[in-house]
Amino acid sequence: MTRVYLDHNATTPLRVEARDAMLNAMDVVGNPSSVHAEGRRAKGIVEDARRAIAEAVGAGEADVVFVSGATEAAALALAGRGLHASRLEHAAVAAWVEPILAVVDGKVQVVEPVRSVVQLANSEAGVVQDLPSGLAVSDITQGFGRVPFSYAWAGVEMVFLSAHKFGGPKGVGALVIPRGHDLAAQIRGGGQEMGRRSGTENIVGIAGMAAAATAAQVDLADGRWDRVAEIRNILEKAIEAAPFETIFVGKGMSRLPNTTCFVAPGWKGETQVMAMDLAGFAISAGSACSSGKVKASAVLPALGVSEADAGCAVRISIGLETTKEDVERFADVWIAKRMKARVAA
C-alpha cells in the first residue's frame, strides 16, 4: 500500500535544504558561547540563521529569539500580560489569554489591538485573518510561507513561528520582537539569546529552520501554493459531488491554500481518521495538539459549527508535493467508506 500524507498542518516533511544544512551543522563541534575558533564557528551558524529568519519574516529592525517551538514562544510572549484573544487560537496561545474577542464570519473582532492576540491563520479550518496594525502578538505558525506576510508592514509587536510547519525540523522555533524590547525570560541560566532564553542553542535545528524558511519564501514567491489551492479545490468538488450532506467549514472565507475542513454529520471524526489511516491516508480530526483527546474543538463552534457537528469534522491539509491523483484517490475511498458507514447506521 502506498500511503498518502495529508496532514501537513500537523507537521511537514523535512525539506532537502533543511536536511543539508542540518548535516553540515552536525560537524560543528563548538559551543556557541565559547570564545575559541570552534565556538565562534558555532556562533556564526546561529547568527547567520538569525539574519535569515529575520529576512524571511520581513523583520528588519527586530530581534529573533530562538526557542524550542511555537508553544515556548507563546509562553515567552504572553505570560503575565493578560491579553485578549478569540476562541480560534491554538491551545499554546489559549493557555495565556482571555478568550473574549468575538468572531464574525470567520473574522476576529479586535477592539484594542495593543491588548490583543490574533493568529495569522487557523490550523483546523485554515481561516486567514486580517491583522490590525498595533496588534500585540500574532501566531504566524500556520500561515508563514503559505500566505504573504511581512513583519515590517504588518505592524505587529511580536510574532512567532515553528520550523516544522514549513519544512524545518521539529523542536525549534522563533519569537520575533522589536529590537531592544524588554522581555522577561522564562528560562533563566547562562543568558543566551540576549538574556531572553537561556540554554545552549540547538545549532543543528536552528540551521535547518533558517534553510527551510528561506526556501519556503522562494516557493511562495514562485506561486507554488496557487497550484496547491487548485488541488485542494479538486478534492472539495469531488466530496461535494457525493450523494450525501457534507459541511465545509470556512469555505467562502479567506483560507490557507492547502486546508479543507469538512463535517460528515453522524460520522465521528476519530472514526474517519482511523478508517482512512487503515486505507493508507494520514488525515486529522483537528489540531495535532488536540487530536486523540476527548475534549471537543473550541475552534469549529467559534466558526458557527454546532457542537455535534464539530465532533464529526476532519481536516485535510495537503502539501507542495501532493498530487491531483492523491486527492482524487482520497475522495474515492472516503466517499466509499462514508456510504458504507451510512448503510451500517
Solvent accessible surface area in square Angstrom, and as a share of the most:
residue,aa,sasa,rsa
1,M,167,0.74
2,T,104,0.61
3,R,123,0.45
4,V,10,0.06
5,Y,85,0.32
6,L,0,0.00
7,D,19,0.10
8,H,16,0.07
9,N,1,0.00
10,A,14,0.11
11,T,29,0.17
12,T,20,0.12
13,P,80,0.50
14,L,56,0.28
15,R,38,0.14
16,V,98,0.56
17,E,85,0.38
18,A,0,0.00
19,R,106,0.39
20,D,72,0.38
21,A,25,0.19
22,M,28,0.13
23,L,96,0.48
24,N,102,0.52
25,A,2,0.02
26,M,115,0.51
27,D,114,0.59
28,V,13,0.08
29,V,129,0.74
30,G,12,0.11
31,N,61,0.31
32,P,9,0.05
33,S,70,0.45
34,S,34,0.22
35,V,130,0.75
36,H,93,0.41
37,A,59,0.46
38,E,83,0.37
39,G,0,0.00
40,R,147,0.54
41,R,147,0.54
42,A,0,0.00
43,K,80,0.34
44,G,29,0.28
45,I,36,0.18
46,V,0,0.00
47,E,45,0.20
48,D,79,0.41
49,A,5,0.04
50,R,31,0.11
51,R,149,0.54
52,A,28,0.21
53,I,0,0.00
54,A,15,0.12
55,E,145,0.65
56,A,10,0.07
57,V,0,0.00
58,G,23,0.22
59,A,4,0.03
60,G,59,0.57
61,E,140,0.63
62,A,2,0.01
63,D,12,0.06
64,V,1,0.01
65,V,0,0.00
66,F,7,0.03
67,V,7,0.04
68,S,51,0.33
69,G,10,0.09
70,A,17,0.13
71,T,88,0.51
72,E,28,0.13
73,A,0,0.00
74,A,0,0.00
75,A,19,0.15
76,L,7,0.04
77,A,0,0.00
78,L,1,0.00
79,A,29,0.22
80,G,86,0.83
81,R,86,0.31
82,G,34,0.33
83,L,8,0.04
84,H,20,0.09
85,A,0,0.00
86,S,3,0.02
87,R,133,0.48
88,L,0,0.00
89,E,10,0.04
90,H,43,0.19
91,A,65,0.51
92,A,13,0.10
93,V,0,0.00
94,A,53,0.41
95,A,79,0.61
96,W,100,0.35
97,V,17,0.10
98,E,83,0.37
99,P,57,0.36
100,I,105,0.53
101,L,16,0.08
102,A,58,0.45
103,V,32,0.19
104,V,80,0.46
105,D,118,0.61
106,G,2,0.02
107,K,55,0.23
108,V,17,0.10
109,Q,76,0.34
110,V,40,0.23
111,V,123,0.71
112,E,76,0.34
113,P,39,0.24
114,V,104,0.60
115,R,101,0.37
116,S,1,0.00
117,V,0,0.00
118,V,2,0.01
119,Q,5,0.02
120,L,9,0.04
121,A,4,0.03
122,N,2,0.01
123,S,12,0.08
124,E,12,0.06
125,A,0,0.00
126,G,0,0.00
127,V,0,0.00
128,V,17,0.10
129,Q,9,0.04
130,D,113,0.58
131,L,33,0.17
132,P,37,0.23
133,S,90,0.58
134,G,34,0.32
135,L,0,0.00
136,A,2,0.02
137,V,0,0.00
138,S,0,0.00
139,D,13,0.07
140,I,0,0.00
141,T,10,0.06
142,Q,12,0.05
143,G,0,0.00
144,F,4,0.02
145,G,3,0.03
146,R,9,0.03
147,V,19,0.11
148,P,100,0.63
149,F,17,0.07
150,S,17,0.11
151,Y,24,0.09
152,A,79,0.61
153,W,169,0.59
154,A,9,0.07
155,G,34,0.33
156,V,6,0.04
157,E,48,0.22
158,M,1,0.01
159,V,0,0.00
160,F,1,0.00
161,L,0,0.00
162,S,5,0.03
163,A,0,0.00
164,H,38,0.17
165,K,27,0.11
166,F,12,0.05
167,G,2,0.02
168,G,3,0.03
169,P,14,0.09
170,K,144,0.61
171,G,46,0.44
172,V,1,0.01
173,G,0,0.00
174,A,0,0.00
175,L,0,0.00
176,V,0,0.00
177,I,0,0.00
178,P,42,0.27
179,R,142,0.52
180,G,68,0.65
181,H,54,0.24
182,D,133,0.69
183,L,26,0.13
184,A,72,0.56
185,A,17,0.13
186,Q,88,0.39
187,I,73,0.37
188,R,197,0.72
189,G,68,0.65
190,G,67,0.65
191,G,37,0.36
192,Q,32,0.14
193,E,9,0.04
194,M,98,0.44
195,G,37,0.35
196,R,19,0.07
197,R,47,0.17
198,S,7,0.04
199,G,32,0.31
200,T,78,0.46
201,E,17,0.08
202,N,74,0.38
203,I,17,0.08
204,V,36,0.21
205,G,4,0.04
206,I,2,0.01
207,A,12,0.09
208,G,0,0.00
209,M,0,0.00
210,A,9,0.07
211,A,24,0.19
212,A,0,0.00
213,A,0,0.00
214,T,70,0.41
215,A,13,0.10
216,A,1,0.01
217,Q,48,0.21
218,V,81,0.46
219,D,13,0.07
220,L,35,0.17
221,A,90,0.70
222,D,103,0.53
223,G,29,0.28
224,R,89,0.32
225,W,21,0.07
226,D,96,0.50
227,R,98,0.36
228,V,0,0.00
229,A,22,0.17
230,E,107,0.48
231,I,10,0.05
232,R,20,0.07
233,N,58,0.30
234,I,52,0.26
235,L,1,0.00
236,E,2,0.01
237,K,139,0.59
238,A,32,0.25
239,I,0,0.00
240,E,87,0.39
241,A,84,0.65
242,A,11,0.09
243,P,99,0.62
244,F,23,0.10
245,E,108,0.48
246,T,25,0.15
247,I,56,0.29
248,F,29,0.12
249,V,5,0.03
250,G,7,0.07
251,K,87,0.37
252,G,82,0.79
253,M,56,0.25
254,S,58,0.37
255,R,33,0.12
256,L,0,0.00
257,P,17,0.11
258,N,0,0.00
259,T,0,0.00
260,T,1,0.00
261,C,4,0.02
262,F,1,0.00
263,V,0,0.00
264,A,0,0.00
265,P,37,0.23
266,G,75,0.72
267,W,17,0.06
268,K,109,0.46
269,G,1,0.01
270,E,91,0.41
271,T,61,0.35
272,Q,0,0.00
273,V,36,0.21
274,M,118,0.53
275,A,23,0.18
276,M,0,0.00
277,D,64,0.33
278,L,145,0.72
279,A,25,0.19
280,G,0,0.00
281,F,0,0.00
282,A,23,0.18
283,I,11,0.06
284,S,5,0.04
285,A,33,0.26
286,G,6,0.06
287,S,10,0.07
288,A,53,0.41
289,C,67,0.40
290,S,42,0.27
291,S,48,0.31
292,G,81,0.78
293,K,131,0.56
294,V,157,0.90
295,K,170,0.72
296,A,57,0.44
297,S,26,0.17
298,A,49,0.38
299,V,9,0.05
300,L,4,0.02
301,P,41,0.26
302,A,27,0.21
303,L,21,0.10
304,G,70,0.67
305,V,16,0.09
306,S,60,0.39
307,E,116,0.52
308,A,76,0.59
309,D,33,0.17
310,A,9,0.07
311,G,24,0.23
312,C,8,0.05
313,A,2,0.02
314,V,1,0.01
315,R,1,0.00
316,I,0,0.00
317,S,0,0.00
318,I,1,0.00
319,G,1,0.01
320,L,24,0.12
321,E,131,0.59
322,T,7,0.04
323,T,52,0.30
324,K,91,0.39
325,E,111,0.50
326,D,31,0.16
327,V,0,0.00
328,E,61,0.27
329,R,94,0.34
330,F,0,0.00
331,A,1,0.01
332,D,97,0.50
333,V,39,0.23
334,W,0,0.00
335,I,36,0.18
336,A,62,0.48
337,K,63,0.27
338,R,13,0.05
339,M,77,0.34
340,K,153,0.65
341,A,28,0.22
342,R,113,0.41
343,V,129,0.74
344,A,89,0.69
345,A,120,0.93
